[in-house]
Amino acid sequence: MIRVTRSAIIDAPIARVWEVLRDFNSHWAWHPAVGESHIENGEPADQVGCVRNFHLKDGNHIREQLLGLSDRDHISTYCILDATLPMRHYVATVQLKPVTDGDRTFWHWQSTFDVPRGRAKEFAELVGKGVYEGGFDGLRAHLRRGAAPAAISPAVAAQAAVPAQAVVATAFGGPEVLDYRSQPAAAPRSGEVRIRQSAIGVNFIDVYVRRGLYRMIDPPAAIGMEAAGTVIDVGPNVAHLLPGDRVAYACPPPGAYATVRTLAADQVVPLPQDVGDETAAALMLKGMTAEYLLHRTHRLRQGQNVLVHAAAGGVGLLLCQWARAIGGRVIGTVSTEEKARLARANGCEFPIITGNYRFAREVMDITGGRGADVIYDGLGQGAATENLDALAVTGHWVCYGQASGPHAAMPDLGTKSGTLSRPVLFHYTAERHVLNEMAERVFAALRAGTIRVEIRHRYPLAAAAEAHRDLEARRTVGSIVLIA
């Protein structure tokens, strides 16, 4: 993701500069690179959601949408919908501030976007110099000519929703209940942020929600818990995020399967420059799950025997990598030889191939009869009896998921003096300072090479049902990402 930022001082009062810039179609009159331009469907040029359709003087064609407009803060945010230029996920923010020494205006213009590999420098120069610096010079000349401000409508449209698409569970059931449909994203209220999402993580909790096992939605409703993208605008009382910031989250309520989403800002974290959107979407929920399992629910110690179920899955691979780095002796269950090879390459010293939840005897053989000091269990009921047999005396059984179904009844842990935990990520991340601490530890582990993200499967957002079918059929390894 490329970030381009430029700033300039304009020798005019902020009110005068804002009169021009808040008109979303005014740039044809002052920008030297812009030719013919119009607002589609006859909508007002200051209405949030309106689309300007224009040509550059070099012949390129662009459609841009106004995403946010604040007369109080002098901020305008917009994105590219379509362009003949090979730019994706372009979101830009214009912000004005008064200059204290004299009646002048500070203009800050920034954007983030993707371009084809090898063309980052070319497009950073094109946008930074040709669009932004050229625009500064063009507006200065426009104002010196004494041009009259364009007529505008009252600024009431900042409360408008913006068009978006979402994957909605129309009822509880199989993947066939998922429907890709229009679902506008509301303007952010106090404490909220609106995000244009580029990548969305797929997790087994999404399957539980879709099936109705976790009653976290009332159909029809969008599902999904994890995504990354760029801030469009923020509501009042949001101090840690600004329009244009790259961000990610992993939190309830469901609703992440969407192109644009509005949600509580206190569960959204800014992304470091070295973490891409797809990586973040594949990492936030699964990475923080690995973090709390290894560092909070059970603080893994060097030399302990660790049993990781679904060791080639998204969480499983991160657990294997991180546990091995801590010094654990990592055993993992997988369903195929291919998954065994992948798990072994990611820190699992002893992969066990099993298609029927039979693994206890091999665990006892590997550990010389001791058993697993800790079991990280995302399987649920299908593996319950074998987990007890594989557990060491005074061992810790951590049941953080139930892919094979919820436990009907737990085995008698008294036979092993075992400890059972049923942790939930969102209880750990409920307090913002803990969320930040966990996210920072995950990013630091990624940066250090302790953990790596395996994105083996990418699907268009509209193909979310297909992604669910593959996940449930155990046809996937590593992380799954939906591209918005």
Sequence and secondary structure as in RCSB ss.txt:
>XXXX:A:sequence
MIRVTRSAIIDAPIARVWEVLRDFNSHWAWHPAVGESHIENGEPADQVGCVRNFHLKDGNHIREQLLGLSDRDHI
STYCILDATLPMRHYVATVQLKPVTDGDRTFWHWQSTFDVPRGRAKEFAELVGKGVYEGGFDGLRAHLRRGAAPA
AISPAVAAQAAVPAQAVVATAFGGPEVLDYRSQPAAAPRSGEVRIRQSAIGVNFIDVYVRRGLYRMIDPPAAIGM
EAAGTVIDVGPNVAHLLPGDRVAYACPPPGAYATVRTLAADQVVPLPQDVGDETAAALMLKGMTAEYLLHRTHRL
RQGQNVLVHAAAGGVGLLLCQWARAIGGRVIGTVSTEEKARLARANGCEFPIITGNYRFAREVMDITGGRGADVI
YDGLGQGAATENLDALAVTGHWVCYGQASGPHAAMPDLGTKSGTLSRPVLFHYTAERHVLNEMAERVFAALRAGT
IRVEIRHRYPLAAAAEAHRDLEARRTVGSIVLIA
>XXXX:A:secstr
 EEEEEEEEESS HHHHHHHHTSTTTHHHH TTEEEEEEGGG  TTSTT EEEEEETTS EEEEEEEEEETTTTE
EEEEEEEESS  EEEEEEEEEEEETTTTEEEEEEEEEEE  TT HHHHHHIIIIIIIIHHHHHHHHHHHTT    
    S GGG  B  EEEEESSSSSGGGEEEEE  B    TTEEEEEEEEEEE HHHHHHHHTSS    SSEE  S
EEEEEEEEE TT  S  TT EEEEE SSS  SBSEEEEEGGGEEE  TTS HHHHHHHHHHHHHHHHIIIIIS  
 TT EEEESSTTBHHHHHHHHHHHHHT EEEEEESSHHHHHHHHHTT SEEEE SSS  HHHHHHHTTT  EEEE
EE S GGGHHHHHHHEEEEEEEEE   TT   SS   GGGTT EEE   HHHHSSSHHHHHHHHHHHHHHHHHTS
S   EEEEEEGGGHHHHHHHHHTT   BEEEEE 
